[in-house]
Amino acid sequence: GPTAKDIAKKMGYDDVAAALEKAEKATAPHKYKRYGKDNNARLVVYETGETGSGKNPFEAVKIADYVPGAKKKSAGPPPTTIGLLFPGQGSQYVKMMSGLKDNVKVKEMIATAKSVLGYDVLEICLNGPEEKLEETSVCQPAMFLAGMAGLEKLKQTRPEAVERPGCVAGLSLGEYTALCAAGVFTFEEGMELVKVRGAAMAEAAKTKPQGMLSVAGLEQPVLEKLCAEQAKGGEVCQIANILFPKGFSCSGTTPAIEKLKVAAEKAGAMQAKMLKTSGAFHTSLMEPAKEKLEKALSELLPKMKPPRCDIYMNVTGKKIKAGTPPSEFIPMLGKQLCSPVQWEPSVRQMIKDGMSEFYEVGPMKQLKAMM
């Protein structure tokens, strides 16, 4: 039958015909189906008659507006009550990835990582040396790759956990793996970000001697007081990670951290152990790295997508709901470099929100041990 454009031309409504012709040209070919099954034409129906106001009996009243061929999309099965947890720097070890390197999807990731980084990170994962793998600029891309590879392995044993997770979360660097798993950015985009992050943090760590200390067995207020006592005369000393009940890591300048070790042991700490890290992560000493990372994040932000599942962020320990615009939570990734990681509060909140099953996706079992 004749189209609206045909009728408009025939009736002499040139302006209407011109508008319809312009719209027709702007519509991609093969996208518009006017008739039959699955048509996507919008049907708008008007009739004339007595109006509600009674003022104009010939006023046209819209009585229908719908697309006859539209199909209602099924909501699909609901999310599971499974939480996916991704480890960060410190869980790496030489020979990691050896059981996953031949997976087809993982091979694609390895090739992408090599292209982004400019070197073969798998070779370092498999053969070391350990000192090289521990370098912040190498370790962070390696752990991101290992976490995403672990996700492919989990697909084989618990596909519903990967396809319909209740939530995701990652410890420090692991937060990037979690966001990638939630569909916020692609593997390649994530690798670009962790490349910038790792290099920037390694550079910031060179500004002055600094380090980290693992402390267990003290209440948080007690440890906070001890940190404050060491943070004098221009020194930096603060809690960097709240990991589990009475379990923390602290960061700061080397003199302050060394004094904190002694003070924590005197206060009755079960453990006060220096960590193998190059810098005072999650403190003000990472401010230079924060600036570089925020630049990379802002450039990528327009390409990012809302998460397909809930995410628990390090900075707050609270939930970001599925579908939240990235602009509302991506700034937290910059803040994370200079703020304590709220890991224990995150896990507590996940359980409170109904998560009943957890998978540590990546090397080692450190997150499991913390729970």
C-alpha positions as CSV (number, residue, x, y, z in Angstrom):
1,G,0.0,0.0,0.0
2,P,1.0,3.7,-0.2
3,T,3.3,5.0,2.5
4,A,2.6,8.2,4.5
5,K,5.1,9.9,2.2
6,D,3.1,8.9,-0.9
7,I,-0.1,10.1,0.6
8,A,1.4,13.4,1.7
9,K,2.7,14.0,-1.8
10,K,-0.6,13.1,-3.4
11,M,-2.5,15.5,-1.0
12,G,-0.1,18.3,-1.6
13,Y,1.5,18.4,1.9
14,D,4.9,19.1,0.5
15,D,6.5,20.0,3.9
16,V,5.2,16.8,5.4
17,A,6.5,14.8,2.4
18,A,9.9,16.4,2.7
19,A,10.2,15.6,6.4
20,L,9.2,12.0,5.8
21,E,11.6,11.7,2.9
22,K,14.4,13.1,5.1
23,A,13.6,10.6,7.9
24,E,13.5,7.8,5.4
25,K,17.0,8.6,4.1
26,A,18.3,8.8,7.6
27,T,17.0,5.3,8.4
28,A,19.5,2.5,7.8
29,P,18.5,0.1,5.1
30,H,17.0,-3.3,6.0
31,K,16.3,-2.0,9.5
32,Y,12.7,-0.9,8.9
33,K,10.0,-3.4,8.2
34,R,6.5,-2.0,7.7
35,Y,4.4,-5.1,7.3
36,G,4.0,-8.7,8.4
37,K,5.6,-10.7,11.1
38,D,8.2,-8.9,13.3
39,N,7.5,-5.6,11.7
40,N,9.0,-2.7,13.5
41,A,6.7,0.1,12.3
42,R,5.1,2.2,15.0
43,L,1.3,2.3,14.8
44,V,-0.3,5.5,16.1
45,V,-4.1,5.5,15.9
46,Y,-6.3,8.6,16.3
47,E,-10.1,8.9,16.1
48,T,-12.4,11.9,16.2
49,G,-15.4,12.3,18.4
50,E,-16.6,13.8,21.6
51,T,-13.5,14.8,23.6
52,G,-13.2,14.7,27.4
53,S,-13.4,18.5,27.5
54,G,-16.5,18.5,25.2
55,K,-15.2,21.7,23.6
56,N,-14.3,20.3,20.2
57,P,-16.3,17.3,18.9
58,F,-13.9,17.0,15.9
59,E,-10.7,17.0,17.9
60,A,-8.5,14.0,17.1
61,V,-7.8,11.9,20.1
62,K,-4.8,9.4,20.3
63,I,-6.2,6.0,21.3
64,A,-3.2,3.8,20.5
65,D,0.6,4.1,20.1
66,Y,2.6,0.8,19.8
67,V,4.8,-1.4,17.6
68,P,2.7,-4.4,16.5
69,G,5.8,-6.6,15.7
70,A,7.7,-5.8,18.9
71,K,8.7,-8.8,21.0
72,K,8.9,-8.6,24.7
73,K,12.4,-9.6,25.8
74,S,12.6,-12.2,28.5
75,A,14.2,-11.1,31.7
76,G,16.1,-14.4,31.9
77,P,17.1,-16.2,35.0
78,P,18.0,-14.1,38.0
79,P,21.6,-13.6,39.3
80,T,23.0,-16.3,41.5
81,T,24.1,-15.7,45.1
82,I,27.7,-16.3,44.0
83,G,30.4,-13.7,44.6
84,L,33.6,-13.7,42.4
85,L,36.7,-12.4,44.2
86,F,39.9,-11.4,42.4
87,P,43.3,-11.3,44.2
88,G,45.8,-8.5,43.8
89,Q,49.5,-8.0,44.0
90,G,51.1,-10.5,46.4
91,S,49.4,-13.6,45.1
92,Q,51.7,-14.0,42.1
93,Y,54.2,-16.9,41.9
94,V,56.5,-18.3,39.2
95,K,54.8,-21.0,37.1
96,M,51.3,-19.5,37.5
97,M,49.3,-19.8,34.3
98,S,51.0,-23.1,33.4
99,G,47.7,-25.0,33.5
100,L,45.7,-22.4,31.5
101,K,48.1,-21.2,28.7
102,D,46.7,-23.6,26.1
103,N,43.0,-22.6,26.6
104,V,41.8,-21.0,23.3
105,K,40.4,-17.9,24.9
106,V,43.4,-17.5,27.2
107,K,45.7,-17.7,24.2
108,E,43.9,-14.7,22.7
109,M,44.4,-12.8,26.0
110,I,48.1,-13.7,26.0
111,A,48.5,-12.3,22.5
112,T,46.6,-9.1,23.4
113,A,48.7,-8.7,26.5
114,K,51.9,-9.0,24.5
115,S,50.6,-6.4,22.0
116,V,49.7,-3.9,24.8
117,L,52.7,-4.4,27.0
118,G,55.4,-4.9,24.3
119,Y,56.8,-8.0,26.0
120,D,55.8,-11.6,26.8
121,V,54.3,-11.5,30.3
122,L,53.4,-15.2,30.1
123,E,57.1,-16.0,29.8
124,I,57.8,-14.2,33.1
125,C,54.7,-15.8,34.7
126,L,56.0,-19.3,33.8
127,N,59.8,-18.9,34.2
128,G,60.4,-15.8,36.3
129,P,62.8,-14.9,37.7
130,E,60.8,-14.2,40.8
131,E,62.4,-10.8,41.3
132,K,61.1,-9.7,37.9
133,L,57.6,-11.0,38.5
134,E,57.5,-9.1,41.8
135,E,58.2,-5.8,40.1
136,T,55.0,-3.7,40.3
137,S,55.0,-2.7,36.7
138,V,55.2,-6.4,35.7
139,C,53.2,-8.0,38.5
140,Q,50.0,-6.0,38.0
141,P,49.5,-6.9,34.3
142,A,50.5,-10.5,35.1
143,M,47.9,-10.7,37.9
144,F,45.2,-9.1,35.7
145,L,45.9,-11.7,33.0
146,A,45.9,-14.5,35.5
147,G,42.6,-13.4,37.0
148,M,40.9,-13.2,33.6
149,A,42.4,-16.6,32.7
150,G,41.0,-18.0,35.9
151,L,37.6,-16.8,34.9
152,E,37.8,-18.9,31.7
153,K,38.6,-21.9,33.8
154,L,35.7,-21.3,36.1
155,K,33.4,-21.2,33.1
156,Q,34.2,-24.8,32.5
157,T,33.2,-26.0,36.0
158,R,30.6,-23.4,37.1
159,P,29.3,-21.5,34.0
160,E,26.4,-20.0,35.9
161,A,28.9,-18.4,38.4
162,V,30.5,-16.5,35.4
163,E,27.4,-15.8,33.4
164,R,25.1,-14.8,36.3
165,P,27.3,-13.7,39.3
166,G,25.6,-12.1,42.2
167,C,28.5,-9.7,42.6
168,V,32.2,-9.2,42.0
169,A,35.0,-7.6,44.0
170,G,38.8,-7.4,43.8
171,L,41.6,-6.6,46.2
172,S,43.5,-3.5,45.1
173,L,44.7,-4.4,41.6
174,G,42.1,-7.2,41.6
175,E,39.4,-4.5,41.4
176,Y,40.3,-4.0,37.7
177,T,39.9,-7.7,37.0
178,A,36.5,-7.5,38.8
179,L,35.4,-4.6,36.7
180,C,36.5,-6.4,33.5
181,A,34.6,-9.5,34.6
182,A,31.5,-7.3,35.1
183,G,31.8,-6.0,31.5
184,V,32.7,-2.4,32.4
185,F,35.7,-2.5,30.0
186,T,37.3,-5.1,27.6
187,F,40.3,-7.2,28.4
188,E,42.5,-5.0,26.1
189,E,41.2,-1.8,27.8
190,G,41.8,-3.3,31.2
191,M,45.3,-4.3,30.3
192,E,46.0,-0.8,29.1
193,L,44.8,0.6,32.4
194,V,46.8,-1.8,34.6
195,K,49.9,-1.1,32.5
196,V,49.5,2.6,33.3
197,R,48.7,1.9,36.9
198,G,51.7,-0.5,37.5
199,A,54.2,1.8,35.9
200,A,52.9,4.9,37.7
201,M,52.9,3.2,41.1
202,A,56.4,1.9,40.5
203,E,57.6,5.4,39.6
204,A,55.9,7.0,42.6
205,A,57.7,4.4,44.8
206,K,61.0,5.8,43.8
207,T,60.4,9.3,45.3
208,K,61.6,8.3,48.7
209,P,62.3,5.0,50.6
210,Q,59.0,3.4,51.5
211,G,57.4,0.0,52.2
212,M,54.6,-2.0,53.7
213,L,54.1,-4.1,56.9
214,S,51.6,-6.9,57.6
215,V,50.2,-6.7,61.1
216,A,47.8,-9.2,62.7
217,G,46.4,-9.5,66.2
218,L,45.7,-5.8,67.1
219,E,42.4,-4.0,67.2
220,Q,42.1,-1.3,64.5
221,P,42.0,1.7,66.9
222,V,45.2,0.5,68.6
223,L,47.0,0.1,65.2
224,E,45.7,3.5,64.0
225,K,47.2,5.1,67.2
226,L,50.5,3.4,66.6
227,C,50.6,4.6,63.0
228,A,49.8,8.1,64.1
229,E,52.7,8.0,66.6
230,Q,55.2,7.1,63.8
231,A,53.8,9.6,61.3
232,K,55.7,12.6,62.7
233,G,58.4,14.9,61.3
234,G,57.3,14.5,57.7
235,E,57.0,10.7,57.8
236,V,54.0,8.8,56.4
237,C,52.5,5.8,58.2
238,Q,48.9,4.5,57.9
239,I,46.7,1.5,57.5
240,A,46.6,0.5,53.8
241,N,44.4,-2.6,53.8
242,I,41.7,-3.7,56.2
243,L,41.8,-7.4,55.3
244,F,40.1,-9.5,58.0
245,P,39.3,-9.2,61.8
246,K,42.5,-7.8,63.4
247,G,44.3,-8.3,60.1
248,F,45.9,-5.3,58.3
249,S,48.7,-4.1,56.1
250,C,50.2,-0.7,56.7
251,S,52.2,1.5,54.4
252,G,54.5,4.5,54.7
253,T,58.0,5.8,54.6
254,T,60.7,3.2,55.5
255,P,61.8,4.8,58.9
256,A,58.2,5.0,60.0
257,I,57.3,1.5,58.9
258,E,60.4,0.0,60.6
259,K,59.4,1.8,63.9
260,L,55.8,0.6,63.5
261,K,57.1,-3.0,63.3
262,V,58.8,-2.7,66.7
263,A,55.8,-0.8,68.2
264,A,53.3,-3.4,67.0
265,E,55.3,-6.3,68.4
266,K,55.6,-4.5,71.8
267,A,51.8,-3.9,71.7
268,G,51.2,-7.7,71.4
269,A,50.7,-8.2,67.7
270,M,50.7,-11.8,66.6
271,Q,52.6,-10.8,63.5
272,A,54.4,-7.8,62.2
273,K,56.1,-8.7,59.0
274,M,57.7,-6.6,56.3
275,L,56.2,-7.2,52.8
276,K,57.9,-7.6,49.5
277,T,56.5,-4.5,47.8
278,S,58.3,-1.6,46.1
279,G,56.1,1.1,47.5
280,A,53.7,2.5,50.1
281,F,50.5,1.6,48.3
282,H,47.2,3.2,49.4
283,T,48.8,6.2,51.0
284,S,49.4,9.8,50.1
285,L,52.8,8.7,48.7
286,M,50.9,7.4,45.6
287,E,49.5,10.8,44.8
288,P,51.8,11.2,41.7
289,A,50.5,7.8,40.4
290,K,46.9,8.8,41.0
291,E,47.2,11.8,38.7
292,K,48.6,9.6,35.8
293,L,46.0,6.9,36.4
294,E,43.1,9.4,36.5
295,K,44.1,10.8,33.1
296,A,44.0,7.3,31.6
297,L,40.7,6.5,33.3
298,S,39.1,9.8,32.0
299,E,40.2,9.0,28.4
300,L,38.7,5.6,28.5
301,L,35.5,6.5,30.4
302,P,33.4,7.3,27.3
303,K,33.9,3.7,26.1
304,M,33.0,2.1,29.5
305,K,29.7,0.3,30.1
306,P,27.5,-0.1,33.2
307,P,28.3,-3.3,35.1
308,R,26.2,-6.4,34.4
309,C,26.3,-7.3,38.1
310,D,26.8,-5.6,41.5
311,I,30.3,-4.5,42.4
312,Y,31.8,-3.8,45.8
313,M,34.4,-1.1,45.7
314,N,37.6,-0.9,47.7
315,V,37.3,2.7,48.7
316,T,33.9,2.4,50.4
317,G,33.3,-1.3,51.0
318,K,29.9,-0.7,49.6
319,K,27.8,-2.0,46.7
320,I,27.6,-0.4,43.3
321,K,24.4,-1.8,41.7
322,A,24.3,-3.4,38.3
323,G,23.5,-0.9,35.6
324,T,25.1,2.1,37.4
325,P,26.8,4.6,35.0
326,P,30.6,4.2,35.1
327,S,31.0,8.0,35.7
328,E,29.5,7.4,39.2
329,F,32.1,4.9,40.4
330,I,35.2,5.0,38.1
331,P,36.6,8.0,40.0
332,M,37.0,5.6,43.0
333,L,39.8,3.8,41.2
334,G,41.9,6.9,41.4
335,K,41.1,7.5,45.0
336,Q,41.9,3.8,45.8
337,L,45.6,4.4,45.3
338,C,45.8,6.8,48.2
339,S,43.0,5.3,50.4
340,P,42.7,2.3,52.7
341,V,41.2,-0.8,51.0
342,Q,38.0,-1.8,52.8
343,W,38.2,-5.5,52.1
344,E,36.8,-6.9,55.3
345,P,33.8,-4.5,55.3
346,S,33.2,-5.4,51.6
347,V,33.1,-9.2,52.4
348,R,30.8,-8.6,55.4
349,Q,28.5,-6.5,53.3
350,M,28.4,-9.2,50.5
351,I,27.3,-11.8,53.0
352,K,24.8,-9.4,54.5
353,D,23.4,-8.8,51.0
354,G,22.8,-12.5,50.5
355,M,25.9,-13.9,48.9
356,S,26.3,-17.5,50.0
357,E,29.0,-18.9,47.8
358,F,32.4,-17.4,46.8
359,Y,35.1,-18.2,44.3
360,E,38.6,-16.8,44.4
361,V,39.4,-16.3,40.8
362,G,43.2,-16.1,40.3
363,P,46.5,-17.5,41.7
364,M,46.9,-18.7,45.3
365,K,44.2,-18.8,48.0
366,Q,45.0,-15.7,50.0
367,L,41.5,-14.3,49.9
368,K,40.0,-17.6,51.0
369,A,42.4,-17.6,54.0
370,M,41.3,-14.1,54.9
371,M,37.6,-15.3,55.0
